Amino acid sequence: MIVGTDRRAFIWLIGLLVSLAWVVLWVWGRSPYGRFLHHGQMGAIGSDGSIATVFLPLALYLIGWTLMTAAMMLPTTFPLLEIFRRLTQRRPDGSQLMAIVIAGYLGVWLAFGIAAHSADWVLHQVAEHSPWLETNGWVIGAATLLLAGGFQFTRLKYRCLDKCRAPLSFVMERWQGRHEHRNALRLGIDHGIFCVGCCWALMLLMFGVGIGNIGWMLCLGAIMAVEKNMPWGRKISAPLGLALLGWGTLIFLNHSCF
């Protein structure tokens, strides 16, 4: 009975965290500060060059990115978290260890968000100095779709996906019972690395629509959850890749004809 109660409490806690992230993003996106969730406007927000107007939008954007990854990615990693909970449920510091795992996992996604935003900023600087690219901004969106679609067929995608789809062995390889806090952090970081390795190309699509776009978040979050957790999830990777490649190709063909 106690075990069942602990599991229900854990499910409710994770559900509350994920729901809170969704609600905050939804409210934020409809507030006057919603522009901070759209990277395309950040250059204008910090155009006067002062420290406050440069770093404040970036800080807010990274907070939004972390909320987005919590909303989208924590549900996809629930099987691993549940296994870890069972292993540590009798420990007095079990909740602390779980928090460390989640912090390590989200920390990796935050690092990816910083790297992706930096690359995106450089790309926009190049576009601003290229009249052709500034006029044909659709090329960036189409190229992102083609990149995400092509990545679905790579060996790296499937290697990382297979790791994410085997949470029990993943936990047992890294949880040895000594140096518990360090191992918990390592577990969260390692899982985050493989999760980023599996899903980074799909997450780049959020840069095209804004991290506050709830519809895209729901769609991509559901796709990644199915890929990682459903018994037949691995089978959707190739059709998804074909769909993204087809979408990107249609955009190129549409603009090439006019």
C-alpha positions as CSV (number, residue, x, y, z in Angstrom):
1,M,0.0,0.0,0.0
2,I,2.8,2.4,0.9
3,V,4.6,1.6,-2.4
4,G,1.4,2.3,-4.4
5,T,0.9,5.5,-2.4
6,D,4.4,6.7,-3.1
7,R,4.1,6.0,-6.8
8,R,0.8,7.9,-7.0
9,A,2.4,10.8,-5.1
10,F,5.3,10.8,-7.5
11,I,3.1,10.8,-10.6
12,W,1.1,13.7,-9.2
13,L,4.3,15.6,-8.4
14,I,5.8,15.2,-11.9
15,G,2.4,15.9,-13.4
16,L,2.2,19.1,-11.3
17,L,5.6,20.3,-12.4
18,V,4.9,19.6,-16.1
19,S,1.4,21.2,-15.8
20,L,2.9,24.3,-14.1
21,A,5.4,24.7,-16.9
22,W,2.7,24.5,-19.5
23,V,0.5,27.0,-17.7
24,V,3.3,29.5,-17.1
25,L,4.3,29.4,-20.7
26,W,0.7,29.8,-21.8
27,V,0.1,32.9,-19.5
28,W,3.5,34.3,-20.4
29,G,2.9,34.0,-24.1
30,R,-0.3,36.1,-23.8
31,S,1.3,38.7,-21.6
32,P,3.1,41.9,-22.8
33,Y,6.3,40.0,-22.1
34,G,5.5,37.3,-24.6
35,R,7.9,38.8,-27.1
36,F,10.8,37.4,-25.0
37,L,9.7,33.9,-26.0
38,H,10.3,34.7,-29.7
39,H,14.0,34.9,-30.5
40,G,13.4,36.7,-33.8
41,Q,12.4,39.8,-31.8
42,M,15.3,39.7,-29.3
43,G,17.7,41.7,-31.5
44,A,15.3,44.6,-31.6
45,I,14.7,44.4,-27.8
46,G,18.4,44.8,-27.1
47,S,19.1,47.2,-29.9
48,D,20.5,50.0,-27.7
49,G,23.4,47.9,-26.6
50,S,23.1,48.4,-22.9
51,I,23.9,45.5,-20.5
52,A,20.3,45.4,-19.2
53,T,18.7,45.3,-22.6
54,V,21.1,42.7,-23.8
55,F,21.3,40.2,-20.9
56,L,17.8,40.6,-19.5
57,P,16.0,39.4,-22.7
58,L,18.6,36.5,-22.9
59,A,18.0,35.5,-19.3
60,L,14.2,35.6,-19.8
61,Y,14.5,33.6,-23.0
62,L,16.6,30.9,-21.3
63,I,14.0,30.7,-18.5
64,G,11.4,30.2,-21.2
65,W,13.5,27.6,-22.8
66,T,13.9,25.7,-19.5
67,L,10.2,25.9,-18.9
68,M,9.6,24.5,-22.5
69,T,12.0,21.6,-22.0
70,A,10.4,20.8,-18.6
71,A,7.0,20.8,-20.2
72,M,8.0,18.8,-23.3
73,M,10.8,16.5,-22.2
74,L,10.0,15.5,-18.6
75,P,7.1,13.4,-19.7
76,T,9.3,11.6,-22.2
77,T,11.8,10.7,-19.4
78,F,9.1,9.5,-16.9
79,P,10.0,5.8,-17.2
80,L,13.6,6.4,-16.2
81,L,12.5,8.7,-13.3
82,E,10.0,6.0,-12.1
83,I,12.7,3.3,-12.1
84,F,15.1,5.6,-10.2
85,R,12.3,6.4,-7.7
86,R,11.8,2.7,-7.0
87,L,15.5,2.2,-6.4
88,T,15.8,5.1,-4.0
89,Q,12.3,5.1,-2.3
90,R,13.6,3.7,1.0
91,R,16.5,6.2,1.2
92,P,16.0,9.3,3.4
93,D,17.5,11.4,0.7
94,G,15.5,9.9,-2.1
95,S,13.7,13.1,-3.0
96,Q,17.0,15.0,-3.0
97,L,18.5,12.4,-5.3
98,M,15.5,12.7,-7.7
99,A,15.9,16.4,-7.7
100,I,19.5,16.1,-8.7
101,V,18.7,13.7,-11.5
102,I,16.1,16.2,-12.9
103,A,18.4,19.1,-12.4
104,G,21.2,17.4,-14.3
105,Y,18.8,16.4,-17.1
106,L,17.4,19.9,-17.5
107,G,20.9,21.4,-17.2
108,V,22.0,19.6,-20.4
109,W,18.9,20.9,-22.2
110,L,19.7,24.4,-20.9
111,A,23.3,24.1,-22.3
112,F,21.9,23.0,-25.6
113,G,19.5,26.0,-25.6
114,I,22.4,28.4,-25.0
115,A,24.4,26.8,-27.9
116,A,21.4,26.7,-30.2
117,H,20.4,30.3,-29.4
118,S,24.0,31.5,-30.0
119,A,24.1,29.7,-33.3
120,D,20.7,31.2,-34.2
121,W,21.9,34.7,-33.3
122,V,25.0,34.3,-35.5
123,L,22.7,33.2,-38.3
124,H,20.5,36.2,-38.0
125,Q,23.5,38.5,-37.9
126,V,24.7,36.9,-41.2
127,A,21.2,37.4,-42.6
128,E,21.1,41.0,-41.7
129,H,24.3,41.6,-43.7
130,S,23.1,39.5,-46.7
131,P,20.3,41.3,-48.7
132,W,19.5,38.0,-50.5
133,L,19.1,36.0,-47.3
134,E,17.2,38.7,-45.5
135,T,14.8,38.8,-48.5
136,N,14.5,35.1,-48.6
137,G,14.2,34.2,-45.0
138,W,12.1,31.2,-45.9
139,V,15.4,29.4,-46.8
140,I,16.3,29.2,-43.1
141,G,13.0,27.6,-42.2
142,A,13.1,25.1,-45.1
143,A,16.7,24.2,-44.4
144,T,15.8,23.5,-40.7
145,L,13.0,21.2,-41.8
146,L,15.4,19.4,-44.2
147,L,18.0,19.1,-41.4
148,A,15.5,17.7,-39.0
149,G,14.1,15.3,-41.5
150,G,17.5,14.1,-42.7
151,F,18.7,13.5,-39.1
152,Q,15.8,11.1,-38.5
153,F,17.7,8.6,-40.8
154,T,21.2,8.9,-39.1
155,R,22.9,6.2,-37.0
156,L,23.4,8.8,-34.2
157,K,19.6,9.3,-34.0
158,Y,18.9,5.6,-33.6
159,R,21.8,5.0,-31.2
160,C,20.6,7.7,-28.9
161,L,17.0,6.7,-29.3
162,D,17.8,3.1,-28.3
163,K,19.5,4.3,-25.2
164,C,16.5,6.4,-24.3
165,R,14.2,3.4,-24.9
166,A,16.1,1.2,-22.4
167,P,15.7,3.1,-19.1
168,L,16.3,0.1,-16.8
169,S,19.7,-0.8,-18.2
170,F,20.6,2.9,-18.5
171,V,19.9,3.4,-14.8
172,M,21.6,0.2,-13.6
173,E,24.8,1.0,-15.6
174,R,25.1,4.4,-13.7
175,W,23.7,3.7,-10.3
176,Q,26.2,1.7,-8.3
177,G,25.2,2.7,-4.8
178,R,28.4,4.6,-3.9
179,H,28.9,8.4,-4.3
180,E,25.1,8.6,-4.6
181,H,24.8,12.4,-5.3
182,R,27.5,12.3,-7.9
183,N,26.0,9.2,-9.5
184,A,22.5,10.8,-9.5
185,L,24.0,13.9,-11.2
186,R,25.8,11.7,-13.7
187,L,22.6,9.8,-14.4
188,G,20.7,13.0,-15.1
189,I,23.4,14.5,-17.3
190,D,24.1,11.3,-19.3
191,H,20.4,10.8,-19.9
192,G,20.1,14.5,-21.0
193,I,23.0,14.0,-23.4
194,F,21.4,11.0,-25.1
195,C,18.0,12.7,-25.1
196,V,19.5,15.8,-26.8
197,G,21.3,13.5,-29.2
198,C,18.0,11.9,-30.1
199,C,15.8,15.0,-30.3
200,W,18.0,18.1,-30.9
201,A,17.0,18.4,-34.6
202,L,13.3,18.3,-33.8
203,M,13.8,20.9,-31.0
204,L,15.4,23.3,-33.5
205,L,12.0,23.5,-35.1
206,M,10.9,25.5,-32.1
207,F,13.3,28.3,-33.1
208,G,11.2,28.8,-36.2
209,V,7.9,29.1,-34.4
210,G,8.9,30.5,-31.0
211,I,9.2,28.6,-27.7
212,G,5.9,29.9,-26.5
213,N,3.9,28.2,-29.3
214,I,1.8,25.8,-27.3
215,G,0.5,24.0,-30.4
216,W,3.9,23.1,-31.7
217,M,5.1,22.2,-28.2
218,L,2.2,19.7,-27.8
219,C,2.8,18.2,-31.2
220,L,6.6,17.8,-30.9
221,G,6.4,16.7,-27.3
222,A,3.9,14.0,-28.2
223,I,6.0,12.8,-31.1
224,M,9.1,12.5,-28.9
225,A,7.2,10.8,-26.1
226,V,5.9,8.2,-28.5
227,E,9.4,7.7,-30.1
228,K,11.0,7.1,-26.7
229,N,8.4,5.3,-24.7
230,M,5.9,3.4,-26.9
231,P,6.7,-0.2,-27.9
232,W,6.3,0.7,-31.6
233,G,7.7,4.2,-31.2
234,R,10.9,3.5,-33.1
235,K,8.9,2.8,-36.2
236,I,7.6,6.4,-36.5
237,S,11.1,7.9,-36.9
238,A,11.5,7.2,-40.6
239,P,8.0,8.3,-41.6
240,L,8.5,11.5,-39.6
241,G,11.7,12.1,-41.4
242,L,10.1,11.7,-44.7
243,A,7.3,14.1,-43.7
244,L,9.8,16.7,-42.7
245,L,11.9,16.3,-45.8
246,G,8.8,16.5,-47.9
247,W,7.7,19.7,-46.2
248,G,11.0,21.3,-46.6
249,T,11.2,20.3,-50.2
250,L,7.7,21.7,-50.9
251,I,8.8,25.1,-49.5
252,F,11.8,25.2,-51.8
253,L,9.7,24.2,-54.8
254,N,7.0,26.7,-53.9
255,H,9.5,29.6,-53.8
256,S,11.4,28.3,-56.8
257,C,8.3,28.5,-59.0
258,F,7.6,32.1,-58.3
